[in-house]
Amino acid sequence: ADGGGDGSDTGGKGAGGKSSTETVMGHLASTTLAAVLQMVVRTGLMGLVSVLVTRYTILTYLALGGLAFIATRIYSALKKTLAKINITSMKDVLSPLTIALGIYCMYRGRRFVVSPTTDGVQDVGNTSGTLADESGNEQDIITYASWSWTFWFGETIVMTLFLANSFENATTALTTGFSILSLFITLWLRGKFWRYATLLGFEGIIALLVVMAFPVMEMILEEIVQDKMRRVGEKIRAHDARTKERLRKRKNATSSKS
């Protein structure tokens, strides 16, 4: 009976004194929080590229040059480590180059000149009109569209690759799903700072909920497991008591016959 009681009291404990529920929930919480924080970092990088880098020519070409340098370094490393380079291994080289293509499309998408006399143009980068110089001559202000379908295409490419690179072995189906998701998200974002800030705030709320919710879930599951273990321990003790009672009756019957 004592052995059954000890088993019920310590059955949920591991070798380090932690319950199995606590260990599982701890791993689950850390994994979920790491995934959310990774999403926050990638969203921040995406917002930096979309809002700041692609607005300026020098920053765009610096980013393109950096990505091309990374691609060449990866290719050099693959040549040294692999005897034969195939299409699968080239995916690591093509990833930064494809991101560079997306950044360039975003840059070009913001370089479409909008005529000052064009009607119905929305969301332009500068105010269209005329400006008088020192001689009194009027000069047209060059106005660039801050969003276009080319920009949307490039932003979709970059976001898709950011999401796909979060997984070590992203399948074709997963990449296709990321592409469809990115099509709709970038159609809403449109390279606007406040929309990226809203998305980051939403992801921050998710991270906060993960931090707050998992300890509560751990406590609830711990109570459920402890209650189950107590019931199992009671059944074990009752079975042990019945077994001892049967053995005692057998001994009494045997002694009475003799």
N, C-alpha and C positions, 0 to 999 in steps of 0.2 A: 504493500500500500504506500510505503514511503517512497519507493522507486517511482511509482506512478505519479505521486505528487510532485517529485522533483522534475519529472519529465514535463509536466504541465506548466511548471513555473519557468523553466529555462528552455522550453522547446522553441521559443521564438528568438532566442539569443544566438548570436554567432560566436565565432572564436574570439573576436575582439570586444565582446560585451555589447555589441549593437545588434538589434533585432534585424531579421531579414527584411521586414517591411521598411525599416529606416534606411537600410542599405540600398534597396531597390528604388525607393522614392528619392534618395539623395542622388543616385546616378541619373535618374530620370530628370530631376530638377536641374542638375548641372548641364546635362545634354541639351535640354530645352532652352535654358538661359544662354548657353553658348551659341545655339542656332539663332536665337533672337538678336543677340549682340552682333553676331556676324552679319545678319541682315541689316542692322542699323549702320554698321560700318560701310557695307556695300552701298546702301542707299545714300549715305553721306558722300561717298566717292562719286556716285552717279550724279548727285546734285551738284557737286563741285565741278564736274566736267560739263554738265549741261548748262548750269547757270553762269559759270565764270570762264572756264577754259575756252569754250567754243565761241565766246564773244570777242576774243582778241586773237589776232593773227599770230603774234609771237608765242603766246601760250599754246595755241593749237599746234604749231609746228614743233615746239619743244616736246609736247606730248607725243606727237607722231614720231619724232626722232628717238625718244626714250623707248617707245614700244618697238620700233624697228631694231634698236640695240638689244633689247631683251630677246627678241626673236632670233637674232643672229647668235647670241650667247647660248640660247637653248639648242639651236641647231649644231653649234660647235660641240656642246656637251654630248649630244646624241651621237655625233660622228665618232667621238672618242669611246663611248661606252657600248654602242651597238655595231655589230659587224655589217648589218644591212638595215637601212632605214626604209620602213614601209609606211603606208598611209596612216595606220593607227598611231605610230610614233610621231608622225608629222602633225598630229592634232595639237600637240603642245606648242609647236612652232606657229601654226596657223592661227591659234587663239589670239595672241597679241596683235598679229597683223589684221585680223578681222575686226578687233576692237579699234585699231587705228583707222580702218575703213569707215566704221561707224562714226568715229569722232570727226573725220573729214566730211562726211555727209552732213553731220550736224553743223559744222562750220560753214559749209557751202549753203546749207538751208537758211542761214541767217545773212547771206550775202546777196539776196535777190533785191534789186533796187525797186522801190515802190515809187511810181510817178506821183508828184504832188497833185496832179489833176485827176488821179484815179479815184473813182467813187466806190464806196462799199468796202474799202480795204480796212481791215480791223487788226488791232494788235501789232502796230508798227513800232520799230525800235526808236526812231527819232521823230520829231515834229516836222511835218512837211510844210513847205512854203517857200518864201523868198527872203533874202537877207541883203541889205544894202551895204556895200563896202565903203571905204573912205572916199572914193571918187563919186559916190552916189549911184553907182551902177548896181542894179539888182542881180543877185546870183541865186540860183536854185539850191536849196538844201538837199543833199543826197540823203534819202530815207531808205533804210533797210527793213525788210520784214523780219520781225523777231521770231516768227514761226512759219514753217512751210511743210509740205508733205515730204520734202527731202530731209528736213530736220527730223520729222517723225520717224522716217525710215532709219536714219542713223541712230536715233535714240533707242529705237526698238532693238537694233542689232547689239548695241552696247549693253542694254539691260538684259537681253537674252543670254549673252555670254557671261555677264556677271553672275546671273543665277545658275547657269550650267557649270561654271567653274567652282561653285560652292560644293559640288558633289564630285567625288574622286572618279567615279565611273558613271557618267551621265549617259543614259541610253538615248537612242533616237526618239523614242516615244516621249521621254522626259524632256528632251530638248524641244520637241515640237510643242509640248504643253507649255513650256516656258515662253516660247515664241508667241503663242496665242495670248497668254496672260500679259506679256509685255506689250502686245499690240494695243490692248485696251488701257493699260495703266499709262503708257506714254501718250496716248490720245487725250488723257485727262491732265497729265502733268504739263506737257507742252513747254518744258524748259523754264517754268516759272518758279521763282524762289519760294514764295509762300506755299505753293502746293507741295514742294519738296519738304518744307518745314512742317506742314501738316502731316505728311506721311511719316516723317521722323518722329513727330509727337505721338502719333498713333502707335508706332513701334515701341516707343518709350513706355507708353501705357501698358502695352502687352508685356514688356520686360518687368514692369512694376507688379503687374498681376501675377506673373510667374513667381516672383520673389515672395509675394504675400500669400499666394494660394497654396503653393506646395507644402509649406509647413503645416497649414491647416489640414490639407488632405492627408499628410503623414500622420498627424494626430488622430484623425478619424479612422484611417485604416489600421493604425496601431491598436486602437480600442476594439475594432472589429476582430482583429486577429487574436487579441488577448481574450476576448469573450469566447471565440471559437475554441481557443486552447483550453480555457477553463472547462468548457462543456466536454471536450475530449478527455481531459483529465478526470472529470467526474465519472464519465462512462468507463474509463480504464479502472478507476478505483472500485466502482460498483462491480465490474466483471471480476476483478481480483478478489473482492469479498465473496462473491458467489462461488468462485472456484475454491477458495479456502473452506467455505461452508460445506461444499460437496465432499472435499477431501476429509473434513472432520467427520461427516456422517459416515463415510466409507470406513474410516478407522473405527468408529464406534460400533458399526455393524459387524466388522471383522472381529473386534475384541469380544462382542457379545456372543458370537457363534463359537468362538474358542472357549 
